[in-house]
Structures are given as C-alpha cells and as structure tokens.
Amino acid sequence: MKKYNPKILERKWQKIWEKNRKLSEADEKSKKLKFYCLDMFPYPSGEGLHVGHVESYTASDIFSRYLRMTGKNVLHPIGWDAFGLPAENYAIKTGVHPAKSTQNNIKNFTRQIKSLGLSYDWSREIDTSDPDYYKWTQWFFLFLWKNGLAYRKKAKVNWCKSCKTVLANEQVEDGVCERCKNEVVQKDLEQWFFKITDFAEDLIDGLDKIDWPESTKTAQKNWIGKSAGAIIKFKIQKSKGKITIQNSKLEKNYFEAFTTRLDTIYGCTYCVVAPEHNLISNFKFQISNFKDVEKYVVKAKKKTERQRTDLAKEKTGVEIKGLKAINPFTEEAVPIFVADYVLSTYGTGAVMAVPAHDERDFEFAKKYKLGIIEVIIPKTQNSKLKTQNHSAKLKDIKGAFTEDGVLVNSGKYSNLLSQKARSEMTKWLEKKELGKKATTYKLRDWLISRQRYWGAPIPMIRCEKCGWQAVPEKDLPVLLPKVKDYRPKGTSPLGTNLDFVNTSCPKCKGKARRETDTMDTFVCSSWYYFRYTDSKNKKEFASRAKIKKWLPVDLYIGGAEHVVLHLLYSRFFTKALHRHKHINFNEPFKKLRHQGIILGEDHFKMSKSLGNVTNPDDIVKEYGADVLRLYEMFMGPLEDMKAWNTKSIVGLKRFLDRVWKIFYEDNIIEDDKKIKSGKISFALRDGEDLAERQRERARWETDHMERLVNKTIKKVTEDIESLKFNTAISEMMIFVNSIEEFNINKERFEKFIILLSPFAPHIAEEIWASLGHKKSVFLEKWPKYNPKLVKETEINIVVQVNGKVRDQIEVPANIGEREARDAALESEKVKKYIPNVDYIRKIIFVPGRLINFVV
C-alpha cells in the first residue's frame, strides 16, 4: 500500500496551486453571486504566525472553499498591516530598519500561510507600508479634513512614557498602554483628531442592522456611552465682589449641568464642576479661597482619566467659597465644589449632586458632611401612602438608592413615578427656559497623531502666513523619509530630516514646514477592506464600480480584542464615505465572528516568557498542514477559548491515515452491482442459502451506505454554513468509522472526498487525482443530499409508567400509538410495573418522543 506522506504530497499540491492561482482568485467578470470573506489581516511581527492565526485563517479558508464549490464568486484576499508600533518596536529590538525587517517578516508570513494550504487571492495582496497604499491613507485624511471631520487642537492627551507617543483613549487599558503595558500619563499637546463623535448616534443605531456577536455590540454601545437626560441652568449666587465674565455661557451668571436623573433634583444638596471648568477662571476674583482651589486644580490635571474616575478611590474636592448654585426647582442655594471625579469631556463638565441617590455623591457628602435628602423611594403597592409627609434624616440613610421609584419630598411632583416625573420636569425647564432635553456621549474624538517614525506621514503643511494647509492630492503620496535614527524621542523622528520638513506653502508658495507626526496605524486598517476590491488602482482608492460589486464584507473573522478599536474606526470611515455619497452602504461588515483564544497546554495564555508557545511550523513539519488544520477546527467551537493539547493531534493524524487506507486497500468499488457481501460476518438461518443471504446483505449495505452518505452531506453542509467546524469533522469521522466495515462504491466515496476537501485540501486533492480525475477537486460542485434519505428510519422513544421513566426503546420513526404500546409492553423493564394490561387506565402518547402508561 502506498504510504500517506504529508510532507511530500503537501509540497506537491502547493506547487500546483501556485501555478494555478485561478482556483482561489475572484472573477471580476463573473455574474455569479458574490461573497466577500475576510480575515483581519495580520501585522507581520518577527515571531511569525501563531496558532491563533491558524485557527481563524483555516476557518475562513474552509468557508471560502465551500462557497466556491457551491457556485459563489468568492473574494478571499490577504495583506499586511505593516505600519505601526509592533513592527517598529521589533526593528528597534533587532537593530534592523523597519522598512527592511517588515519586508523580511512578510516573506516569512507568506511562506507559512502557503505551507498551510490557505487559498487566498494573492493577486490582491496589499501592504500598508507601501507608498502605493499609504498614498490613499493620506487621501482619506484629506477627505476627512475637507469635510470638517479632521482638525487640530491643543488638548489633554494620553502619553505613554515607554512608547514616547500619544495614544487614543481606546488604546489605554486600565491606565496603561495596551501595547507595552506601561503607565500612561496626561499631557497637554496640539494634536490631530478625527471627528468620530459626529457619528455617535449612527454608530449605535447601525448595530441593530448587522449580524455581530451581542457581546461585541454591547462593548461598542458602552464605549459610545449614550446618556439621555436634561441640561439644567444653575444660576450663580455670589456673596461679594465684582464679577469678571469671560465666557458667553455665563452672561446671565449661570452654569449648565447635565443629568440623567432629573427626577432626583429636589435632593440636590451641592453641585460639582470639573477642575477644567471655566467657572473657576471666570469667577476667580469672587472665589475667596482661590489659592486652595487653584492648587487642587493643578494637582487634578496631572491625573489620568482612569485615576480620576476610579470608583474605588477616595473622593476628593474643594468647596468653591464665595459662590453658590441656585436650584431652579427649589430656588435654594447649594454649595459648589471642584472635584476630579467630574470630567470636562463628559456632559457639560458640571453635575448636580444628589447623595441619597448616587453612590459617588453619597460618599462625597458623608466625607464633607453635606446634606442628604431622600426624594425617591422604591415602588410598592402602598407607595402612595408612604409618600404622605415623608421625611428622611441623614442618620436614617445607610446608602444611596439608585433605581427608579416614586418621588417624595419633591413638591408638586411627589407621588409621580420617576419616568413620568422626568418628562414633566423637563417640560417645566423648557417652558421656563431654565434647561432642555439633551443627550450626551462618552465617546471622544479619535486622536490620530503619533510621535513615531514607522507610519504614514500626515499630509499637512504649516505656513506662518496661511496657517495649516492640506497637501494637494496631486502631490500624494507624501513619502516617508529616511532618517538615521528612527528610535522614539518624544517628538517625531521625521523632524530630524530637514529636507522633508522644509517645504513651500501650497497657497502662497512661501516658506513652510511639513507636519512631522505620523498617523495611528489604525487609520491604515480602517479602510483596507476597500482596497482589496481594486488593489492596483493608481487613480483612486478603489473604483466605485468594484466597491459596488464586492462590498460590504459578507463575513469577517477576527479577534475579539478589536471590539472597540479597529471595528469602531472602520465603521466610522464607512459612515463618513456614505454621508458624502462615495458609497451606497454604511456598515462595512455584515456578519462578524470572533475566534476564541488558544491557550497553552498549561491553560495559560501563550507567552515566550512562560515557554508555552506552539509554533505552527513545528506541527506542519511533524504531522502535516492538513492535520494541523483539522486539529484546530476540532478543538471546540470556533468562538470558544481552548487549550492546546499536542497529544490530541495524533487522533486527527489517525483519522487521515484511515481515509488513506480505505482508498489504497481497494475498499472502493465501481458500482453497487459488484458488491458481493459485507465485511461483517453473519449467521445463516436454518435452511438459508449462503448466496441468497449474501445478496440480501449486499442490498442492505447499498441502502445503508446511500443513507449514510446523504446524512453526512446534510450534516457537514449545515455545520459549515453555521461555522460549526468541529461537529462537521465529527460527522466525517462517524462516516469513516462506518465505511471501514463495508465496501463503498466510487461515487459515494468521491462525495465524501469533496466534503473533506475544504478541511484537508492536500490529501483530498491527492486521492481525487488517484481516483482518475484530471481536474482539481475544488472545481467540483458541492454534493446535495436527498431529503427522503436523511429521514431517520428508527428512533428512540421514552417509556414512562405514571410519569417515571422505566425504559427507552428503539422503534420505527413513523410508529403509531398502537404499535408503540405493543413494543413498550414487550420490555422486561416495563413488565415489572405492568404485569397485566388490565392495570392500564390511560395511555399518553407523544409521537416521536414518549409513551406514558397511567396505572
């Protein structure tokens, strides 16, 4: 028997596929139904592919191969997220320039991907560090700039001390850099921003129109942080001195506070403003303790947003003496504090504090001995009775009641439910011109400036006379210049190349300087799925005709670590293009699925420091790519977290060995007429002719195998469609177990090889060719099943006596009540409880499920 040798046959077929790329390339002229299947493209790190890449890439490859065989025109491209910190940090570590090290890494990734038999459309390969690509990244910047969606301003930003660059809010996790895990501090800098906040509502609404995991949708909604409420005007009461007004909002001596709980306003006992609030500077001559306030403000501004809003930290603040706030509903004066737990970037930067109904306010009030007035009580059947003359003293309140309820101590609004009260109170505010209904978002504009070398240069020029000017589109790309030292310095290394920096103003032609910051690498990946549709286009980022043909993406597979970052930014870019009539859709990815993390054999996340990393090259070398592909899909559901187990790989190798053996041990016959008998021995009945018994057995085998093949086709097809690759493999294993016991005709075996081919393409191609076929198995049509042959002929039904399970019996699928009764009463287990049919008082029969005897 010819031995199954993965090393030899996999190299053989990879060379053949390389010559015949049409097998995996999308057809621009085809009128077949299109399907765009996309992986999150990798950044080419020095370590190469890891087993997590193999998991998601194999899943998309199986699905793409399957779709092609069902008649779809499939776009399944590959490329490289080559700019950014990972590539640059690797270059710094190795001392090899990022332009060179990145290309070396891409070559290694390409080798690894091809060694796995992944059927990508290489004709559309992209590289975000290629000028032909980042020319259009710069075009997108100019597109946003021209439409008022890109701007520069001085702002408090997140500064990573280790990476020596600013970070977007989304790139800071629990106060540390998501990349290097070092501390992030606050810094005031002029930076470039994209106005993603303009699309906050659309970003929320769009989530209802796409097939994404609910956890991902929830994460995006929470990040955007929509809050519906009201803005209230609090008049300022000054105790003495002359008022200096520098802000138009204070022309009538008031500040605005945002609240989602207007129903609690009768319990407001103080107000709080953020350290950055202009009330402090505008009224500094009225603040009797201004030095104390100023000292607190300076200290607070040095803290990160996370440090300021940490619920576990002790709340601090300073009363702004000399000023009071007038509650518009009660007309009572309450003290004003400055406290760092209030942020200038959320709402109006000022809040009304209601200690009885907000945990943070409650802690603060207890610390500074401020009033606590209960104005909401839980809704109960006799709530109305409880609200009569209700009062609450400080000593009686043990903690904040934060839920909706019934209003008490709230003037004419007492006895109303919270929701009704908020509506009525908002109407009163608007009528009195003391406030209005409002919605706020936690989402902040996307900071895209980076003080690093390896990135796309920002195409802007600063002229002392004309201000900031965009580089003309005809002058794109602004090439990334060569610099001697690309290591981070705190300012962009591009600034050291004076030939790059010094230029002329596009408007007045006078002396000017280029922007030296580069763009956040997430800008590059926010539009790459467009470029795949037309990757060689020199005139535009992609033609409208090709965008219309291929987009949006039908299935997107990638890691859950990008639930906010990449996925939110990509949606923003798509919505901006849609708003300005460039495209006719406003969501980039119709269906999204995340692959689960693969842990080490020790059940910890794979890490070099722990020594638990599995290199896919090692598995391919020892077992072959087909085995690795099958193992990663068989480990468990695609979306689940799974632990690697090298011992389990052997089971998949044995599976393919058995498939190989079935073919090469001549168990395959041309047609059913040549079946002589099964391989299972059987006993002859008295007087039975051996030849007749063999013919009967052969007929049974034929029927059995036909049903088995159809059942397998149905199950594998449905599992691939729902991305349940592990159960599809299980079904194929069941099939192989069954056919090892019988002869199987060539036609049925060929159908099985077609089912196997997306999962294990190399061995499938080899067996297919050995079966006498001249063309690739991947040019075959996906087999269809006969619905009549997949119906179960026998089923198990439960037998109960007085509602208690006594047995389970196998019966024909279409069995009626009478036959089910007779079969059940034949059971020895049932006879113990029903020795005589006269004992039966009632029979309850549920077809296909159970029969219950009431005795």
N, C-alpha and C positions, 0 to 999 in steps of 0.2 A: 504493500500500500504506500502511495506517495505520502510523505510526511508533511504535516502542516508546519511551515516555517515562516512566521510573520515577518521576520527581517527581510527575507528575500522577496516575498510576494508584495509586501507593502512598498518597498522601494520601486519595484517593477511598475505597480499601478500608479504611483505618484508621478513617475516619469511620463507615463502615458497620459495622465490627466493634464500634466504641464503642457504637453504638446497639443492637447485637445481642450483648450480653455473654454470653448463654446458650451461645454457641458454645464458650466457654472455662471456664464455671463448672461446678464439680462439682455433681452432683444428689444431694441428701440423701435423696430418696425412692426413687431408682433401686435396683433389685435386681441391676443389672449387677455383674460382678466389679470390685472397686475396685482402683485403682492410685494410690499416693501418690508423685508425682515431685517432688523438692525440690531447689532450688538453695541454696547457702549464701547467706543474704541479705546484701546489701552494707551497709557503713556509708556514709552519704551524705556523702562528702568534697566539698570545694569544687571539685575538679578534674572532677567528674562521672564518667561511665562511661569505662572504658578498654577497649582491645581484648581484654584478658584476660577481663573481664566478658562481652563479646560472645561469646567462644568458648564458655564454659560455658553461658551462658543460651540460646544458639542450639541447642546440643546437647540440652539438656533440653526445649526447645520442639519440636524435630523429633520427639523421642521421645514427648512428650505428645500432639502432633497425631496421630502414627501410632497410638498406643494408642486414642485416641478413635474413630478410623476403623475399628479392629478390634473395637469394641464394648465397650471398657472404660469404667468410670466413673472419670474421672481427676481427682485433686486436684493442681493445679499452682499454688500460691499465691506471693505476693510480699509483702515487707515491708522494714522498715528497722532496722538495728542502730544506733540513733541516739544512744545514750548513749556516754560514754567519752572517752578521750584524743584520738583523731583529730578528733572534732567540736569538742571544747573547745579544742584547740590551734589549729584553724582559726579559731575565734571570737576567740581571743586575738590571732592574727596580723592579722585584719581589723578588730578593734575592734567587731565586731557580736556582740551577746549570743548565746550558743549556742542559746537557745530560738528565736531568730529566724533565725540563719544556718542551723541544721539544717533548719528547715522550707523555707527557700529552696532548699537543696540537694536536698531530697526532691522538690520541684517539678521541678527540672532533671532529676533521675534519672528521674522518671516520664515526662517528655517524651521523653527519649532512649530509654527502654525501649519506649514506644509507637511511636516512629519506626522501630523495628526489626521491628515486627510480631510481637512476642512475645506469645503467647496465655496470659497469666496470669489467674488468677481474682482480679480486683480487689475482689470483694465481701468478701474475707477479709483485705484489707490490714492490716498491723499496724505499729506504731511504738513501739519500746521506751521512748521518752521521753514517751509519752502516759500520764497517770495511770491511764487505764483498763487499760493494760498493766502498768505497774510496780507497781500495786496487787498483782498476782499474783506478781510477782518478790518483793515483800515477804512475801507469803503463803508462798512457798517457803522463805524464810529462817526464818519462824516454824515451818513444818513440820519443818525440819531441827533447829531449836532444841528443839522439844518432844520430838523423838525422840532427843535426845542426840548429834546429828550436827553441831551448831554450838556453838562455845564461844569464850570469850575468854581469852587468856593473854598473859603477857609473854614475848617470845621474840626471838631474834636474827633480824632480817628484812633483806631486800634493800631498800636505799634508793637511789632514783635521784635524784641531786643536781639534774639538769636538770628532770625532771618533778615533783620535790618530793613524791614519794609512795612508798609501799612497793609492791613487786612480788612476785607469786608466783614460786616457783622456775622455773616453766615460762615466765615472761616475761623470764628472764635468759639471754642467749646469749653464751657465752664471756666472762662478766664484765661485759657491757654491757647496757643496756636494749634490748629487742627493738624498741621503738618509736622512741626518739630516738638510739640508738647511743652514748649517753654512759655514763661509768663508774658502776657500781653498787657501793655500799659496804655494810658491815654496821652494823646499828643495833639497840639493844635497845628495843623498844616493846611496849605492850599492844595486841593486835590481835584481830580476829575471824577464826576459821578454820572451814572445813568439814571434817568428818572423812572424807575420801575414802579414807584408809588402811584404814578398816573394810571396804572393798570390794576390797582389793588382789587377793585370790585370785580373786574373781568377775570382776574386770576382765581378768584373764589368761585364765581358763577360757572366758569368753564370746567371745573372739576366734576360737575354733575353730568357732563356730556361725554366723559371718557371712561374707558374700562381700565381702571387702575386699582391696585390694592387699596382697601379702605384705610389702612394704617398710613399709607403714603399721602392720601388725600387729607387725612386728619392732620398730619405733620405740616403740610403746606398751609392749611387753614389756620392752624395755631401760630405758625410763623408770621403770616399776614396779620393775624390778630385783630379781626374786625370787632369793634365795640359800638353798639348803638346806644345812644343816650341823649344828653342835652348839655348845651353850654349855658352857664349861668353868669350873669354880671353881678359881681360883688362890689358895691360902692366902697370907696376907701374913706375912712374917717380918720382925720389927722388931729392930733392933740395940740400941736403948736407949730410955729414956724412957717416959713414961706415954701410953697411947693414949686419945684422945678420940673416941668413936664417936657420930656424928650421923645415920647412915643405917642403916636396918634391914637392908640388904643386907650390911652389914659387922659384924653382930652376932657372926659367927663368924670375923671377921678374914679375909675373902676378897673378891675382886672377880671378876666374871664376864667372860669374853672369848668372842666369837663367832668361829667359824672354819668355812670350807667345806672345809678340808683337815686334818681331824683325823688323817689318816694320816701327817702330817709332824711330829707333836708331839714325837717324840724328837729332832727337830732344832731345837726351840725354844731359843734362846740368850739371849733377852731378851723383855720384854713392853713394850707401849706403851699409854699412856692418852691420851685427848684432853685438850686444855687445859681443857675444861669439866667434866671428870670429877670427881665428888665425892670420890674418893680423896684428891685434893690438899688440899681444905679440911678433910676429916675427920681427916686424919693430919698436919696441918701442924706439930704440935708434935714429931712424930717425924722430920720431914724436916730433915736437918742443913743443907742448902743451900736452905732455903725461899725466901729472898730472890731467889736466882737463878731458881728455878722460877717464882715469882710474876711476876718481870719478864718471863720468856718467855711466860707465860700472857697477860698484859696485851697484849703485842705481837701474839700469835697471834690474839686475839679481834677485832682490828681488820681482819684479812684476810677476803676473801670466800671462799666455799667453793671456787670455781674456783681462786683463788690457792693455797689450801691443798692441793688435790688434783692440781694440775698435775704430770703425770708428768715433764715436762721440767725442773722446778725442782729446785734442790739441796735435799736433805732436811736439816732441822734438828731439833734436840731437845736436851733437858737431862735428864741422869740424875737420878732422884729418890733422893738418897742417904739412907741410914738405913732404907730399905725394900727388901725382896726379894720375889720371887714364887716360890712352890714349884710346880714342875711335878708334877701329880698322878700322872703315869706314871713319872717317873724319881726323884721326890722330891728333885730337885736345885734349889738356889736360883739364880735368874737375876735380873739387874738389871731395874729398871723405869724406863722413860723417859717423859717427856711430849713429844709431838711433834705438830705441827699437821697432819700429813697424815692423822691419825686424826680422824674426825668423831664428835661425840657423838650425832648424829642417825642414824647407821647402826650397826646391831647393838647392842652394849652400850656403845659408846664406848671399848672396850679390845680389843686384839688380842694374840695370841701371835705373836712374830716368828720366822720360820724363814728365815734369809738364804740358805740353799742352794737354796730352792725358791720364793722370791718376789723378783722383781726390785727392788721398792721396799725390802724388808728387806735385800737384798744390798747395795744402795748405802749404806744407813744403817750396816750392820755394817762395811763397808770403811772408811767415814769415821771411825767411832768405835772401830775396832779391836776389834770384838766377835767372839765365836766363830761359826764357820760349820761346821755338821756335816751331811754328806750322809746322807740317810736314804731317798731314793728314787732308783732307777736305771732307765734305760729297759728296757722289757720286750723280751727277745730269747729266742732258743731256748735259750740256755745261761745264762739269768739266775740260775737256782738255783745254778749253780756259782760265779757271780761274787759271790753274796751271802755265800758262806762266808768268815768272817773279814774282811769288807770294812771298810776304813777309808779316811777321806779327810782330808787336812790342808788347812789354809787355802790354802797356796801352790798346791795342786793344783786348786782350784776356780776356773775362769775366769768363771763366770757362773751364774745361777740356772736350774735345771731345773724348769720349772713344770708339766709334764704329769704325768698318772698314770703309774705304773710298778710296780716291785717294791720292797718295803720292805727296807732293810738297816739295820744298827745300831739296830734297833727292838725289842730284847728278844724276847719270845715271838711278836711279830707279824712278825718278819723272814721273808722269803720269801713273804709274802702279797701279792696284788695290791692296789692302792690301794683299789678299791671294796670289796673284802672286808674289808680292814683297817679302813676307816671304820665299817663295820657292826659289826664285833667290838669295836672300841674304844668306840663309843657304848654298846653293851650293858654294857660293863665300867663306864663312867662312871655309868650309871643304877643299876647294881647297888650301886656304892659311894656313891651319892648325891653324886657329885662333878661332875655335869653331866647334860645331857639333849639329845635330838634337838631341833632348832629350825629355824625358817625365818624369814628376815628380808627386808625390802623396802627399796629405796632411796626409794620413793615417800614424800613428805611431805604432811601435810595442807595443804589449799588455803587460802592466806591471801587473804581477800576484801576487807579494809578498804582504802579509798583516801582519801587526804587531798586530794581534789579536789572540785570543785563539781558538774560535769555527770555525775550518776549517780543511781541510785535510793538514797534515804536508808535507812539501816539501821534497822528498826523496833524499836529497843530504847531503854529509859529507865533511867537510873541514879538510884537513890534511896539516900541515905546510910544510911537505916534498913533498907530491904528488899533492897538490892543491885540487881543487874540484873533488870529486869522486861520482859517482852515487851509490845509494844503490842497491845491486844485486837484481834482480827480485825475487829470491827465498826467500828473506828476507821481501818481501812485505806481508801485509801492515806495514808501519811504524805507529804504533798505536799512536793515540793522547793521551798524558799522562795526568794524573790527576794533577791539580795544586790547591793550596789552594785559590789563588786569581786570578780569570780569568778576572778581570776588566782591561781595556786598560791602558797602562802606557807610551806609546810612543815607547817602544820596546816590542817584543813578550813575553807574559807571559810564554811561553814554556821555556824561558831561565832560569826560576826560578827552574825548575826541573832538578837537576844535573844528576840524574840517566838517564834521557832522553838525555841530552846534551852530556855527556861524553861517547864516544864510540871508536871503533878502525877503522882504515883506511881499506877499502876493498882491497886496493892494497898492502900496505906494512905491514899491521897489527899493525902499530904503533898507538900512542895516537892521537885521532882526536875528532872533535866536530860536532854534527849534526846542520843542518840548523834549526833555531827556528821560522822562519816565516811560516805562513800557506798560502794556496792558496786562491786566489779570488774565491768566491762561484760560479762565472760564469764559472769556469773551470769544476765544478761538473755538471752543467746543459748543458755544450757544447757537451756532449756525451750520455746523459741519454736515448735518444730515441733508441740507440743501445742496451742498457742493457735490455730494456723491451722484446726484442726478445728472450732473453736467461738469465733471471734474476737469475737463481740458479747455473749458470756455475761457477765452482771453478777453472777451468784451464785457462780460457781466458775471456775477457770482453764480448764476445759473439761468438758463433761458426760461421764460415764463411757460413756454410750451412743455418743457421737460419737467418743470415743477408741477404743472397741472397733471401731467401723465403719471408721476410717481408718488407725489405727496398727498396727504400726510403719511407718515410711517404707520404701517398696519400692525406690526408687533415690534416692541422694543424690549430687549432683555438686558439687565444690568444690575449692579449692586445697589442695595438699599441705603448705602452711605451717601447717595446723591439725592435723597428725597427732597432736600431743600435747594442745595447749591445748583448743580447743573440743570436739574429738571425745572426749577423755578425760572432760572435765567433763560433757558431755551424757550419756555412758554412766553416769556416777556418779548424776546426777539420776534417770535412768530406773530404775536399780537400787534407789535409795532408795525411789522410789514403789512399785516392785514388792515390795520387802521388807515394806512397811507396807500391802499389799493395796489400793493405789489402782488398779493396772493389772494385766493378766494376761500381760505380756511384760516381758523385762528387757534387751533390746537395742533402741535406738531406730532404727538404720539397717541394714536387712537387706543392702542392696547399696550399696557406695560406690565411686565412681570419681573420680579427680583429673584435671583438665585440665592440660595442660602449659603452662609459661610461654611467652609470646610475647615474643621479643626484638626489639630494634630492627633496622633494616636493617643496622646496623653489627655485628650479632650480640652486642651488649651489652644488659644489662637496660635496659628503657625508663626514662629518667630525664629530668626537666626540665633538670637541670644539663648533661646530655650533648646535649640538643636532639634526641633520637631518639624522642620520644613521638609516637604516632599517635592522633589524636582521631577516634573513630568518626563523629562528626558530619560531619567533612570528607569521609569516604569516602561516607557516605549522600548528601551534597549532590552529589557529583560522579558517583557510579556507581549509587546507589540501595541500599536496605536488602537487597534480595534478592541482589544481587551481593556485598555485604559478608558476608552470612550464608553464601553458597556458598563464598566465598574462605576464610573462617576454618575451615570444615569441610574444605576441600580441601587445606589446607596440609600436612596429615600426620595420623597417628593422634592421636586426642584427647589421649592421655596424654603425648605426646612434646613436648619443648621445640622450638620452631620460631622461625625468624627471619622477620620481616615483609619483604615484597618488593612494593612498590607496583606494579612493572611486571607482576607476575603477576596482578594483579586484572583487568587488561584481558582475559585469557583467559576469565575467568568471565563478563564482560560479553558477549563474543562468543558464548559458549555460549547465553545467554538471547536474544541477538539472533537466533540461528539457530532457536531454538524458536519465537520470534515469527514469523519469516519463513515457517517451514513451514506455520503456520496461515494467515497472511494472504496467502500466494501461491497459495492454493487447491490445496495438495497433499493436502488432506483430502477423501475421497470418502465417500459414504453407505454403500456396501457393496461387497463383492468383485465383484459382478456387473458393476459399472460400470468395472472395470479394463480398459483397452484394451491397454496394453503398458507395460513399464517404461521408465524414462528412459535406461537403458543401451542403447547401440547394440549390435547383434549381427549376425553374418554369416549369410546364408542358405546352407544346404547345397544341393548341385546338385539342381535339380528341386523344391525345397521351396516350398510355398505360403506367401506372406507372412502371410496371415490366420491360417493354422494355427500358424505359428511364433509369432505374437503371442499367440494363445490359450495355447499351451504356456508361453510366457514368463509370462503372467499367472497361470497355475496355479502356476508355480514361485514367483512373487512372493508369492502368497497363503500358500502353505505356509511359505515363508521368514519372512515377517512374523509369522505366528502363532507360530512357534517363537521368534523374536527377542523378541516381547512377553512370552511366558511365561518365557523365560530371564531377562529383565530384571526381571520381577516377583519371581522367586525370589531373585535376587542382591541386589536393593535391600532386600527384606524381611529377609533373613538378616543383611545388613550393619547395618540399623537396630537389629535385635534385639541385636546384639553391639556396638553403638555404634561401628561402623567406617564413619563417615560419609564419609570421603574416598574409600573404594573404592565406596561406593554412588553417589557423584557420578560417578566414573569410568565405572561401568556405564551410567549415564544418558547420558553423553557418547558412549559407543560406540553406544547406541541411536540417538541423534540423527544421528551420522555415517552410520548405515545407512539411516535412513528418508529422508535427503536425496536418496538415489539412486532412491527409489521413490515411488509413490503409497501412501498408507496410509489404511485406512478409518477412519471416525469413531470407531467403538467402540474400536479399538486405540489410537488417539491419545488418547482420553479416559482410558484406563487409564494411559497414560504421564503425563498431566497430574496424575492422582491421586498417582502415585509422586513427582512433582516437588513437589507442593503443600506438604508439611511443610518442605522445604528453601527454597523460594522462594514463599511464600504469596501475595504480591501479584499476580505475573504469572500464577500458576495460577488465582486467582480471576477475573482479567480474561478469560483465554482460555476458562475454563469457562463464564462468563456469555455470552461471544461465541459459544459453541457451542450456545446456546439454552437453557441451564439456568436456572431461576428461583431455585433454592436454592443455598446455598454448597457449594463443592466439599468442604468439611470435614464436610458431613452425609452424604457418600457412604461406602459400605463400601470397605474396603481390598481391592483385587483379589487373587484367588487364582490360582495357576498350575496348569496341568495337568501332573502328573508325567510323563506319557508324552511330552509335547512339550519337556521340558527335557533329555532324554537326548541326549547327543552322538551325532550320526549318523556323524560322521567323527572319527577320532583320529590322532595321530602315534605311530608306534612306532619304536623304535631298531633298526637293523640292525647286528649285530656279526659279525665274522669272527675266529675264535679269540679272542673276548673283547674285541676292539678295535672301537670304533665306526667304521663306514665310511659310514653314511648314516642319514637319518631320513625315513620315507615316510608319506604320508597314506593311510589305509585305512579301510574301513567299521568302525564301532565293534564290531560283533559278528563280526568276521572270525575264521575258524578257522585252524589251523596250515597246512593245505594251501594255502589262498588267500594267506596271509601269505608262505609260502615262494615261491609263484609271483610275487607282487608284488615281493618283495625281489630276486629274481633278475633282474627286469627293469631294475633300477637300473644305470646305467652305472658308477657308483662301485663297486658291488659286483662287477660283471663283471670289473673289473681283478684282483680277488683270487680269483674263482671263474669261470674261463673255461669250465669244464665241470662239469656236475652230478655227474659221476662222482668228482670230487675230494672231495665232501661225505661225511664219515664219520659225522657225528652232527648232529642239529638240536635246539636247546634253545629252546622257545617258551614265553614268559610272556604269557598273554592280556592284551591292552590295554597292554602295556609294551614288549616286545622280542622279537626272534628272533635267535639266535646260531648261526652255522654253524661247525662244527668241521671243518677240512680238513687 
